[in-house]
Amino acid sequence: MVTEVAKGSGYATAFKAVTALNTLAVLAQAVTAGQLMSGGGTDLHGLGAGAVHALGLLQLIAAILLWRPARGPGWPALASLAVLLLGFVQSALGGSGAVAAHVPLGMTLFGLSVWLLVWSWRR
């Protein structure tokens, strides 16, 4: 549960916004992955990976700020770290052609992102 201090801070709003953007970026990766399967979308998928990395870092920073100065829960920071690290693992697996691991890990990354998004927007 987010404390009253955390709810009233701009940190909660920042976390909501960046989590929504990161989840959209991860969803866009799923769409461009589908395009890759039909022979296109390579450039978009590569650009999307950069967006997932950048937004994952921003999400982690927002989660840390929500936790420490705003006195919110700490677990979103750990989950955001997992999102960031999973994004890098995804890039490494995708670049090596390990589709058998890349696809399930991508689904895990998407699930974790949606979970954080839903948590951040609940009342």
PAVEX-53134 format. One record per residue: residue number from 1; x, y, z of N, C-alpha, C, O in turn; residue in three letters. Coordinates in Angstrom, 1 decimal, decimal comma, always signed. Layout:
<pts>
+-----+--------+--------+--------+--------+--------+--------+--------+--------+--------+--------+--------+--------+---------+
! num !   n.xx !   n.yy !   n.zz !  ca.xx !  ca.yy !  ca.zz !   c.xx !   c.yy !   c.zz !   o.xx !   o.yy !   o.zz ! residuo !
+-----+--------+--------+--------+--------+--------+--------+--------+--------+--------+--------+--------+--------+---------+
! NUM !      X !      Y !      Z !      X !      Y !      Z !      X !      Y !      Z !      X !      Y !      Z !     ala !
...
+-----+--------+--------+--------+--------+--------+--------+--------+--------+--------+--------+--------+--------+---------+
</pts>
This chain:
<pts>
+-----+--------+--------+--------+--------+--------+--------+--------+--------+--------+--------+--------+--------+---------+
! num !   n.xx !   n.yy !   n.zz !  ca.xx !  ca.yy !  ca.zz !   c.xx !   c.yy !   c.zz !   o.xx !   o.yy !   o.zz ! residuo !
+-----+--------+--------+--------+--------+--------+--------+--------+--------+--------+--------+--------+--------+---------+
!   1 !   +0,9 !   -1,2 !   +0,0 !   +0,0 !   +0,0 !   +0,0 !   +0,9 !   +1,2 !   +0,0 !   +1,9 !   +1,3 !   +0,7 !     met !
!   2 !   +0,6 !   +2,2 !   -0,8 !   +1,3 !   +3,4 !   -0,9 !   +0,9 !   +4,3 !   +0,3 !   -0,3 !   +4,5 !   +0,5 !     val !
!   3 !   +1,9 !   +4,9 !   +1,0 !   +1,6 !   +5,7 !   +2,2 !   +1,0 !   +7,0 !   +1,7 !   +1,0 !   +7,4 !   +0,5 !     thr !
!   4 !   +0,4 !   +7,8 !   +2,6 !   -0,2 !   +9,1 !   +2,3 !   +0,8 !  +10,0 !   +1,8 !   +0,6 !  +10,8 !   +0,9 !     glu !
!   5 !   +2,0 !  +10,0 !   +2,3 !   +3,1 !  +10,9 !   +1,9 !   +3,4 !  +10,5 !   +0,4 !   +3,6 !  +11,5 !   -0,4 !     val !
!   6 !   +3,6 !   +9,2 !   +0,1 !   +3,9 !   +8,8 !   -1,3 !   +2,8 !   +9,2 !   -2,2 !   +3,0 !   +9,7 !   -3,4 !     ala !
!   7 !   +1,5 !   +9,1 !   -1,8 !   +0,4 !   +9,4 !   -2,7 !   +0,3 !  +10,9 !   -3,0 !   +0,0 !  +11,2 !   -4,1 !     lys !
!   8 !   +0,7 !  +11,7 !   -2,0 !   +0,6 !  +13,2 !   -2,3 !   +1,8 !  +13,7 !   -3,0 !   +1,9 !  +14,9 !   -3,2 !     gly !
!   9 !   +2,8 !  +12,9 !   -3,2 !   +4,0 !  +13,4 !   -3,9 !   +4,0 !  +13,3 !   -5,4 !   +3,2 !  +12,6 !   -5,9 !     ser !
!  10 !   +4,8 !  +14,1 !   -6,0 !   +4,9 !  +14,0 !   -7,5 !   +5,6 !  +12,7 !   -7,9 !   +5,6 !  +12,3 !   -9,0 !     gly !
!  11 !   +6,3 !  +12,0 !   -6,9 !   +7,0 !  +10,8 !   -7,2 !   +6,0 !   +9,7 !   -7,7 !   +6,3 !   +8,9 !   -8,6 !     tyr !
!  12 !   +4,8 !   +9,7 !   -7,0 !   +3,8 !   +8,7 !   -7,4 !   +3,3 !   +8,9 !   -8,8 !   +3,1 !   +8,0 !   -9,6 !     ala !
!  13 !   +3,1 !  +10,2 !   -9,1 !   +2,7 !  +10,6 !  -10,5 !   +3,7 !  +10,2 !  -11,5 !   +3,4 !   +9,7 !  -12,6 !     thr !
!  14 !   +5,0 !  +10,5 !  -11,2 !   +6,1 !  +10,2 !  -12,1 !   +6,2 !   +8,7 !  -12,3 !   +6,4 !   +8,2 !  -13,4 !     ala !
!  15 !   +6,0 !   +7,9 !  -11,3 !   +6,1 !   +6,5 !  -11,4 !   +4,9 !   +5,9 !  -12,3 !   +5,2 !   +5,1 !  -13,1 !     phe !
!  16 !   +3,7 !   +6,5 !  -12,1 !   +2,6 !   +6,1 !  -12,9 !   +2,9 !   +6,4 !  -14,4 !   +2,6 !   +5,5 !  -15,2 !     lys !
!  17 !   +3,4 !   +7,6 !  -14,6 !   +3,6 !   +8,0 !  -16,0 !   +4,6 !   +7,1 !  -16,7 !   +4,4 !   +6,6 !  -17,8 !     ala !
!  18 !   +5,8 !   +7,0 !  -16,1 !   +6,9 !   +6,2 !  -16,7 !   +6,6 !   +4,7 !  -16,8 !   +7,0 !   +4,1 !  -17,7 !     val !
!  19 !   +5,8 !   +4,2 !  -15,8 !   +5,4 !   +2,8 !  -15,9 !   +4,5 !   +2,6 !  -17,0 !   +4,5 !   +1,6 !  -17,7 !     thr !
!  20 !   +3,5 !   +3,5 !  -17,3 !   +2,6 !   +3,4 !  -18,4 !   +3,4 !   +3,5 !  -19,7 !   +3,1 !   +2,7 !  -20,6 !     ala !
!  21 !   +4,4 !   +4,4 !  -19,8 !   +5,2 !   +4,5 !  -21,1 !   +6,0 !   +3,2 !  -21,3 !   +6,1 !   +2,7 !  -22,4 !     leu !
!  22 !   +6,6 !   +2,7 !  -20,2 !   +7,4 !   +1,5 !  -20,3 !   +6,6 !   +0,3 !  -20,7 !   +7,0 !   -0,5 !  -21,6 !     asn !
!  23 !   +5,4 !   +0,2 !  -20,2 !   +4,5 !   -0,9 !  -20,5 !   +4,1 !   -0,8 !  -22,0 !   +4,0 !   -1,8 !  -22,7 !     thr !
!  24 !   +3,8 !   +0,4 !  -22,5 !   +3,5 !   +0,6 !  -23,9 !   +4,7 !   +0,2 !  -24,8 !   +4,5 !   -0,4 !  -25,9 !     leu !
!  25 !   +5,9 !   +0,6 !  -24,3 !   +7,1 !   +0,2 !  -25,1 !   +7,3 !   -1,3 !  -25,2 !   +7,7 !   -1,8 !  -26,2 !     ala !
!  26 !   +7,0 !   -2,0 !  -24,1 !   +7,1 !   -3,5 !  -24,1 !   +6,1 !   -4,1 !  -25,0 !   +6,3 !   -5,0 !  -25,7 !     val !
!  27 !   +4,9 !   -3,5 !  -25,0 !   +3,8 !   -4,0 !  -25,8 !   +4,2 !   -3,7 !  -27,3 !   +3,9 !   -4,6 !  -28,1 !     leu !
!  28 !   +4,7 !   -2,6 !  -27,6 !   +5,2 !   -2,3 !  -29,0 !   +6,2 !   -3,3 !  -29,4 !   +6,3 !   -3,7 !  -30,6 !     ala !
!  29 !   +7,1 !   -3,8 !  -28,5 !   +8,1 !   -4,8 !  -28,8 !   +7,4 !   -6,1 !  -29,2 !   +7,8 !   -6,8 !  -30,1 !     gln !
!  30 !   +6,3 !   -6,4 !  -28,6 !   +5,5 !   -7,6 !  -29,0 !   +5,0 !   -7,5 !  -30,4 !   +5,0 !   -8,4 !  -31,1 !     ala !
!  31 !   +4,5 !   -6,3 !  -30,7 !   +3,9 !   -6,1 !  -32,0 !   +5,0 !   -6,2 !  -33,1 !   +4,8 !   -6,8 !  -34,1 !     val !
!  32 !   +6,1 !   -5,5 !  -32,8 !   +7,2 !   -5,6 !  -33,8 !   +7,8 !   -7,0 !  -33,9 !   +8,4 !   -7,3 !  -35,0 !     thr !
!  33 !   +7,8 !   -7,7 !  -32,8 !   +8,2 !   -9,1 !  -32,9 !   +7,4 !   -9,9 !  -33,8 !   +7,9 !  -10,8 !  -34,6 !     ala !
!  34 !   +6,1 !   -9,7 !  -33,8 !   +5,2 !  -10,3 !  -34,7 !   +5,5 !  -10,0 !  -36,2 !   +5,5 !  -10,8 !  -37,1 !     gly !
!  35 !   +5,9 !   -8,7 !  -36,4 !   +6,3 !   -8,3 !  -37,7 !   +7,6 !   -9,0 !  -38,2 !   +7,8 !   -9,3 !  -39,3 !     gln !
!  36 !   +8,5 !   -9,2 !  -37,2 !   +9,8 !   -9,9 !  -37,5 !   +9,5 !  -11,3 !  -38,0 !  +10,2 !  -11,9 !  -38,9 !     leu !
!  37 !   +8,5 !  -12,0 !  -37,4 !   +8,1 !  -13,3 !  -37,8 !   +7,7 !  -13,4 !  -39,3 !   +7,8 !  -14,5 !  -39,9 !     met !
!  38 !   +7,2 !  -12,3 !  -39,8 !   +6,7 !  -12,3 !  -41,2 !   +7,7 !  -11,6 !  -42,1 !   +7,4 !  -11,2 !  -43,2 !     ser !
!  39 !   +8,9 !  -11,4 !  -41,6 !  +10,0 !  -10,9 !  -42,4 !  +10,3 !   -9,4 !  -42,4 !  +11,1 !   -8,9 !  -43,2 !     gly !
!  40 !   +9,7 !   -8,6 !  -41,5 !   +9,9 !   -7,2 !  -41,5 !  +10,1 !   -6,7 !  -40,1 !  +10,1 !   -7,5 !  -39,1 !     gly !
!  41 !  +10,2 !   -5,4 !  -39,9 !  +10,2 !   -4,8 !  -38,6 !  +11,4 !   -4,8 !  -37,8 !  +11,5 !   -4,5 !  -36,6 !     gly !
!  42 !  +12,5 !   -5,2 !  -38,4 !  +13,8 !   -5,3 !  -37,7 !  +14,3 !   -4,0 !  -37,1 !  +14,7 !   -4,0 !  -36,0 !     thr !
!  43 !  +14,2 !   -2,9 !  -37,9 !  +14,6 !   -1,6 !  -37,4 !  +13,7 !   -1,1 !  -36,3 !  +14,3 !   -0,6 !  -35,3 !     asp !
!  44 !  +12,4 !   -1,3 !  -36,4 !  +11,5 !   -0,9 !  -35,3 !  +11,7 !   -1,7 !  -34,0 !  +11,7 !   -1,1 !  -32,9 !     leu !
!  45 !  +12,0 !   -3,0 !  -34,2 !  +12,2 !   -3,8 !  -33,0 !  +13,5 !   -3,4 !  -32,3 !  +13,6 !   -3,3 !  -31,1 !     his !
!  46 !  +14,5 !   -3,0 !  -33,0 !  +15,8 !   -2,5 !  -32,5 !  +15,6 !   -1,2 !  -31,8 !  +16,2 !   -1,0 !  -30,7 !     gly !
!  47 !  +14,9 !   -0,3 !  -32,4 !  +14,6 !   +1,0 !  -31,8 !  +13,8 !   +0,8 !  -30,5 !  +14,0 !   +1,5 !  -29,5 !     leu !
!  48 !  +12,8 !   -0,1 !  -30,6 !  +12,0 !   -0,4 !  -29,4 !  +12,8 !   -0,9 !  -28,2 !  +12,5 !   -0,6 !  -27,1 !     gly !
!  49 !  +13,8 !   -1,7 !  -28,5 !  +14,6 !   -2,2 !  -27,4 !  +15,3 !   -1,0 !  -26,7 !  +15,4 !   -1,0 !  -25,5 !     ala !
!  50 !  +15,8 !   -0,1 !  -27,5 !  +16,4 !   +1,1 !  -26,8 !  +15,4 !   +1,9 !  -26,0 !  +15,8 !   +2,4 !  -24,9 !     gly !
!  51 !  +14,2 !   +2,0 !  -26,4 !  +13,1 !   +2,7 !  -25,7 !  +12,8 !   +1,9 !  -24,4 !  +12,7 !   +2,5 !  -23,3 !     ala !
!  52 !  +12,8 !   +0,6 !  -24,5 !  +12,5 !   -0,2 !  -23,3 !  +13,7 !   -0,1 !  -22,3 !  +13,4 !   +0,0 !  -21,0 !     val !
!  53 !  +14,9 !   +0,0 !  -22,7 !  +16,0 !   +0,2 !  -21,8 !  +16,0 !   +1,6 !  -21,1 !  +16,1 !   +1,7 !  -19,9 !     his !
!  54 !  +15,8 !   +2,6 !  -21,9 !  +15,7 !   +4,0 !  -21,4 !  +14,5 !   +4,1 !  -20,4 !  +14,7 !   +4,7 !  -19,3 !     ala !
!  55 !  +13,4 !   +3,7 !  -20,8 !  +12,2 !   +3,8 !  -19,9 !  +12,3 !   +2,9 !  -18,7 !  +11,8 !   +3,3 !  -17,6 !     leu !
!  56 !  +13,0 !   +1,8 !  -18,9 !  +13,2 !   +0,9 !  -17,7 !  +14,1 !   +1,6 !  -16,7 !  +13,9 !   +1,4 !  -15,5 !     gly !
!  57 !  +15,1 !   +2,3 !  -17,1 !  +16,0 !   +3,0 !  -16,2 !  +15,2 !   +4,1 !  -15,5 !  +15,3 !   +4,3 !  -14,3 !     leu !
!  58 !  +14,4 !   +4,9 !  -16,3 !  +13,6 !   +6,0 !  -15,7 !  +12,6 !   +5,4 !  -14,7 !  +12,3 !   +6,0 !  -13,7 !     leu !
!  59 !  +12,0 !   +4,2 !  -15,0 !  +11,1 !   +3,6 !  -14,1 !  +11,8 !   +3,2 !  -12,8 !  +11,2 !   +3,4 !  -11,7 !     gln !
!  60 !  +13,0 !   +2,7 !  -12,9 !  +13,7 !   +2,3 !  -11,7 !  +14,0 !   +3,6 !  -10,9 !  +13,9 !   +3,5 !   -9,6 !     leu !
!  61 !  +14,4 !   +4,6 !  -11,5 !  +14,7 !   +5,9 !  -10,7 !  +13,4 !   +6,4 !  -10,1 !  +13,5 !   +6,8 !   -8,9 !     ile !
!  62 !  +12,3 !   +6,4 !  -10,8 !  +11,0 !   +6,8 !  -10,2 !  +10,6 !   +6,0 !   -9,0 !  +10,1 !   +6,4 !   -8,0 !     ala !
!  63 !  +10,8 !   +4,6 !   -9,2 !  +10,5 !   +3,7 !   -8,1 !  +11,3 !   +3,9 !   -6,9 !  +10,8 !   +3,8 !   -5,7 !     ala !
!  64 !  +12,6 !   +4,2 !   -7,1 !  +13,5 !   +4,5 !   -5,9 !  +13,1 !   +5,8 !   -5,2 !  +13,1 !   +5,9 !   -4,0 !     ile !
!  65 !  +12,7 !   +6,8 !   -6,0 !  +12,3 !   +8,1 !   -5,4 !  +10,9 !   +7,9 !   -4,7 !  +10,7 !   +8,5 !   -3,7 !     leu !
!  66 !  +10,1 !   +7,1 !   -5,2 !   +8,8 !   +6,8 !   -4,6 !   +9,1 !   +6,0 !   -3,2 !   +8,3 !   +6,3 !   -2,3 !     leu !
!  67 !  +10,1 !   +5,2 !   -3,2 !  +10,4 !   +4,4 !   -2,0 !  +11,1 !   +5,3 !   -1,0 !  +10,6 !   +5,3 !   +0,2 !     trp !
!  68 !  +12,2 !   +5,9 !   -1,3 !  +13,0 !   +6,5 !   -0,3 !  +12,5 !   +7,9 !   +0,1 !  +12,1 !   +8,0 !   +1,3 !     arg !
!  69 !  +12,5 !   +8,9 !   -0,7 !  +12,1 !  +10,2 !   -0,1 !  +10,6 !  +10,3 !   +0,1 !  +10,2 !  +10,9 !   +1,1 !     pro !
!  70 !   +9,8 !   +9,5 !   -0,6 !   +8,3 !   +9,6 !   -0,5 !   +7,8 !   +8,6 !   +0,5 !   +6,6 !   +8,6 !   +0,8 !     ala !
!  71 !   +8,7 !   +7,7 !   +1,0 !   +8,3 !   +6,7 !   +2,0 !   +7,3 !   +5,7 !   +1,5 !   +6,4 !   +5,3 !   +2,3 !     arg !
!  72 !   +7,3 !   +5,4 !   +0,3 !   +6,4 !   +4,4 !   -0,3 !   +7,1 !   +3,0 !   -0,1 !   +8,1 !   +2,9 !   +0,5 !     gly !
!  73 !   +6,4 !   +2,0 !   -0,7 !   +6,9 !   +0,6 !   -0,5 !   +8,2 !   +0,4 !   -1,4 !   +8,4 !   +1,1 !   -2,4 !     pro !
!  74 !   +9,1 !   -0,5 !   -1,0 !  +10,3 !   -0,7 !   -1,7 !  +10,2 !   -1,8 !   -2,8 !  +11,1 !   -1,8 !   -3,7 !     gly !
!  75 !   +9,2 !   -2,6 !   -2,7 !   +9,2 !   -3,7 !   -3,7 !   +9,0 !   -3,2 !   -5,1 !   +9,5 !   -3,9 !   -6,0 !     trp !
!  76 !   +8,3 !   -2,1 !   -5,4 !   +8,3 !   -1,6 !   -6,8 !   +9,7 !   -1,3 !   -7,4 !   +9,9 !   -1,4 !   -8,6 !     pro !
!  77 !  +10,6 !   -0,9 !   -6,5 !  +12,0 !   -0,6 !   -7,0 !  +12,7 !   -1,9 !   -7,4 !  +13,4 !   -2,0 !   -8,4 !     ala !
!  78 !  +12,4 !   -3,0 !   -6,6 !  +13,0 !   -4,3 !   -6,9 !  +12,4 !   -4,8 !   -8,2 !  +13,1 !   -5,4 !   -9,1 !     leu !
!  79 !  +11,1 !   -4,7 !   -8,3 !  +10,4 !   -5,2 !   -9,6 !  +10,9 !   -4,3 !  -10,8 !  +11,0 !   -4,9 !  -11,9 !     ala !
!  80 !  +11,1 !   -3,0 !  -10,6 !  +11,5 !   -2,2 !  -11,7 !  +13,0 !   -2,5 !  -12,1 !  +13,3 !   -2,5 !  -13,2 !     ser !
!  81 !  +13,8 !   -2,9 !  -11,1 !  +15,1 !   -3,4 !  -11,4 !  +15,1 !   -4,6 !  -12,2 !  +15,8 !   -4,8 !  -13,2 !     leu !
!  82 !  +14,1 !   -5,5 !  -11,9 !  +14,0 !   -6,8 !  -12,6 !  +13,5 !   -6,5 !  -14,1 !  +14,0 !   -7,1 !  -15,0 !     ala !
!  83 !  +12,6 !   -5,5 !  -14,2 !  +12,2 !   -5,1 !  -15,6 !  +13,4 !   -4,6 !  -16,4 !  +13,6 !   -4,9 !  -17,6 !     val !
!  84 !  +14,2 !   -3,7 !  -15,8 !  +15,4 !   -3,2 !  -16,5 !  +16,4 !   -4,3 !  -16,9 !  +16,8 !   -4,4 !  -18,0 !     leu !
!  85 !  +16,7 !   -5,2 !  -15,9 !  +17,6 !   -6,3 !  -16,2 !  +17,1 !   -7,3 !  -17,2 !  +17,8 !   -7,8 !  -18,1 !     leu !
!  86 !  +15,8 !   -7,6 !  -17,1 !  +15,2 !   -8,5 !  -18,1 !  +15,2 !   -7,9 !  -19,5 !  +15,4 !   -8,6 !  -20,5 !     leu !
!  87 !  +15,1 !   -6,6 !  -19,6 !  +15,2 !   -5,9 !  -20,9 !  +16,6 !   -6,2 !  -21,5 !  +16,7 !   -6,4 !  -22,7 !     gly !
!  88 !  +17,6 !   -6,1 !  -20,7 !  +19,0 !   -6,3 !  -21,2 !  +19,2 !   -7,7 !  -21,6 !  +19,8 !   -8,0 !  -22,6 !     phe !
!  89 !  +18,7 !   -8,6 !  -20,8 !  +18,8 !  -10,1 !  -21,1 !  +18,0 !  -10,3 !  -22,4 !  +18,5 !  -11,1 !  -23,2 !     val !
!  90 !  +16,9 !   -9,7 !  -22,6 !  +16,1 !   -9,9 !  -23,8 !  +16,9 !   -9,4 !  -25,0 !  +16,9 !  -10,1 !  -26,0 !     gln !
!  91 !  +17,6 !   -8,3 !  -24,9 !  +18,4 !   -7,9 !  -26,0 !  +19,5 !   -8,8 !  -26,3 !  +19,8 !   -9,1 !  -27,5 !     ser !
!  92 !  +20,1 !   -9,3 !  -25,3 !  +21,2 !  -10,3 !  -25,5 !  +20,7 !  -11,6 !  -26,2 !  +21,3 !  -12,1 !  -27,1 !     ala !
!  93 !  +19,6 !  -12,1 !  -25,7 !  +19,0 !  -13,3 !  -26,3 !  +18,5 !  -13,1 !  -27,7 !  +18,7 !  -13,9 !  -28,6 !     leu !
!  94 !  +17,9 !  -11,9 !  -27,9 !  +17,4 !  -11,6 !  -29,3 !  +18,5 !  -11,5 !  -30,3 !  +18,4 !  -12,0 !  -31,4 !     gly !
!  95 !  +19,6 !  -10,9 !  -29,9 !  +20,8 !  -10,7 !  -30,7 !  +21,5 !  -12,0 !  -31,0 !  +22,1 !  -12,2 !  -32,1 !     gly !
!  96 !  +21,4 !  -13,0 !  -30,1 !  +22,0 !  -14,3 !  -30,3 !  +21,1 !  -15,3 !  -31,1 !  +21,6 !  -16,3 !  -31,4 !     ser !
!  97 !  +19,9 !  -14,9 !  -31,3 !  +19,0 !  -15,8 !  -32,0 !  +18,3 !  -16,8 !  -31,2 !  +17,8 !  -17,8 !  -31,7 !     gly !
!  98 !  +18,4 !  -16,7 !  -29,8 !  +17,8 !  -17,7 !  -28,9 !  +16,3 !  -17,5 !  -28,7 !  +15,9 !  -17,0 !  -27,7 !     ala !
!  99 !  +15,6 !  -17,7 !  -29,8 !  +14,1 !  -17,4 !  -29,8 !  +13,4 !  -18,2 !  -28,7 !  +12,4 !  -17,8 !  -28,2 !     val !
! 100 !  +13,8 !  -19,5 !  -28,5 !  +13,2 !  -20,3 !  -27,6 !  +13,2 !  -19,8 !  -26,1 !  +12,2 !  -20,0 !  -25,4 !     ala !
! 101 !  +14,2 !  -19,0 !  -25,8 !  +14,2 !  -18,3 !  -24,5 !  +13,7 !  -16,9 !  -24,6 !  +13,1 !  -16,3 !  -23,6 !     ala !
! 102 !  +13,9 !  -16,2 !  -25,7 !  +13,5 !  -14,8 !  -25,9 !  +12,0 !  -14,6 !  -25,8 !  +11,6 !  -13,6 !  -25,2 !     his !
! 103 !  +11,2 !  -15,5 !  -26,4 !   +9,8 !  -15,3 !  -26,4 !   +9,2 !  -15,4 !  -25,0 !   +8,4 !  -14,6 !  -24,6 !     val !
! 104 !   +9,4 !  -16,5 !  -24,3 !   +8,9 !  -16,6 !  -22,9 !   +9,4 !  -15,5 !  -22,0 !   +8,6 !  -15,1 !  -21,1 !     pro !
! 105 !  +10,6 !  -15,1 !  -22,1 !  +11,1 !  -14,1 !  -21,3 !  +10,4 !  -12,8 !  -21,6 !  +10,2 !  -11,9 !  -20,7 !     leu !
! 106 !  +10,1 !  -12,5 !  -22,9 !   +9,4 !  -11,3 !  -23,3 !   +8,0 !  -11,3 !  -22,7 !   +7,5 !  -10,3 !  -22,3 !     gly !
! 107 !   +7,4 !  -12,5 !  -22,6 !   +6,0 !  -12,5 !  -22,0 !   +6,1 !  -12,3 !  -20,5 !   +5,2 !  -11,7 !  -19,9 !     met !
! 108 !   +7,2 !  -12,7 !  -19,9 !   +7,4 !  -12,5 !  -18,4 !   +7,6 !  -11,0 !  -18,2 !   +7,1 !  -10,4 !  -17,3 !     thr !
! 109 !   +8,4 !  -10,4 !  -19,1 !   +8,7 !   -8,9 !  -19,0 !   +7,4 !   -8,1 !  -19,1 !   +7,2 !   -7,2 !  -18,4 !     leu !
! 110 !   +6,6 !   -8,5 !  -20,1 !   +5,3 !   -7,9 !  -20,3 !   +4,4 !   -8,0 !  -19,1 !   +3,7 !   -7,1 !  -18,6 !     phe !
! 111 !   +4,3 !   -9,3 !  -18,5 !   +3,5 !   -9,5 !  -17,4 !   +3,9 !   -8,7 !  -16,2 !   +3,1 !   -8,1 !  -15,5 !     gly !
! 112 !   +5,2 !   -8,6 !  -15,9 !   +5,7 !   -7,8 !  -14,8 !   +5,4 !   -6,4 !  -15,0 !   +5,1 !   -5,6 !  -14,0 !     leu !
! 113 !   +5,6 !   -5,9 !  -16,2 !   +5,3 !   -4,5 !  -16,5 !   +3,8 !   -4,1 !  -16,3 !   +3,5 !   -3,1 !  -15,7 !     ser !
! 114 !   +3,0 !   -5,0 !  -16,7 !   +1,5 !   -4,8 !  -16,5 !   +1,2 !   -4,8 !  -15,1 !   +0,4 !   -4,0 !  -14,6 !     val !
! 115 !   +1,8 !   -5,8 !  -14,3 !   +1,5 !   -5,8 !  -12,9 !   +1,9 !   -4,5 !  -12,2 !   +1,1 !   -4,0 !  -11,4 !     trp !
! 116 !   +3,1 !   -4,0 !  -12,5 !   +3,5 !   -2,7 !  -11,9 !   +2,6 !   -1,6 !  -12,3 !   +2,2 !   -0,7 !  -11,5 !     leu !
! 117 !   +2,1 !   -1,6 !  -13,6 !   +1,2 !   -0,6 !  -14,1 !   -0,1 !   -0,6 !  -13,3 !   -0,6 !   +0,4 !  -12,9 !     leu !
! 118 !   -0,7 !   -1,8 !  -13,2 !   -2,0 !   -1,9 !  -12,5 !   -1,8 !   -1,5 !  -11,0 !   -2,7 !   -0,8 !  -10,5 !     val !
! 119 !   -0,7 !   -1,9 !  -10,4 !   -0,5 !   -1,5 !   -9,0 !   -0,4 !   +0,0 !   -8,9 !   -0,9 !   +0,6 !   -7,9 !     trp !
! 120 !   +0,3 !   +0,6 !   -9,8 !   +0,6 !   +2,1 !   -9,6 !   -0,7 !   +2,9 !   -9,8 !   -0,8 !   +4,0 !   -9,3 !     ser !
! 121 !   -1,7 !   +2,4 !  -10,6 !   -2,9 !   +3,1 !  -10,8 !   -4,1 !   +2,7 !   -9,9 !   -5,1 !   +3,3 !  -10,0 !     trp !
! 122 !   -3,9 !   +1,7 !   -9,1 !   -5,1 !   +1,3 !   -8,3 !   -5,3 !   +2,3 !   -7,2 !   -4,4 !   +3,1 !   -6,9 !     arg !
! 123 !   -6,5 !   +2,3 !   -6,6 !   -6,8 !   +3,3 !   -5,6 !   -6,3 !   +2,8 !   -4,2 !   -6,5 !   +3,5 !   -3,2 !     arg !
+-----+--------+--------+--------+--------+--------+--------+--------+--------+--------+--------+--------+--------+---------+
</pts>
